[in-house]
Amino acid sequence: MLPHQHHLVRESWKKLSPIRDTAAELFYQRLFSVYPELAPMFKGDMKVQGEKLMQMLDKAVDSLENMESSIEPLKQAGRAHRSYGVNEEDYEKFANCLFWTMKEGLGKAFDAPTREAWANTYATLSSIMIEGANYNKLPDSASIGKLPWLKRILGKAHAVLPVSLR
């Protein structure tokens, strides 16, 4: 990710933060309405789940310039998500709902450059989680671009992921 993309992610997250509880609620409402097959994975209090989602995004935004420090926790999160029943294809579903939520919460401020910055952020984070879950072996960051769903998320973005995933 480029420095200006870090700035876009930080600024958009700062704008969304005052409505974080509503954003979390919107995210899960959207997730379950578009992908009802995912609802059984979530057995606990959805308010608590929403807080966890927002905390995870807080950490992601806070670690943009130092992703290396987040690699092991993200791999562990990937293993945990796999144990809950999340499969590799579900990451695209989560991305779709996250970006929809961002658009709902930010309106015009979630413009194409901001979406691209978030897509690059999400691609990096989810790729590390997928490696941790070991759905398939990802020998290095060059292999990430070969995952079809990540190509769809990145769209026209020509991002070079900064983190070696060896």
Beta strands, then each sheet from edge to edge (+ up, - down):
end
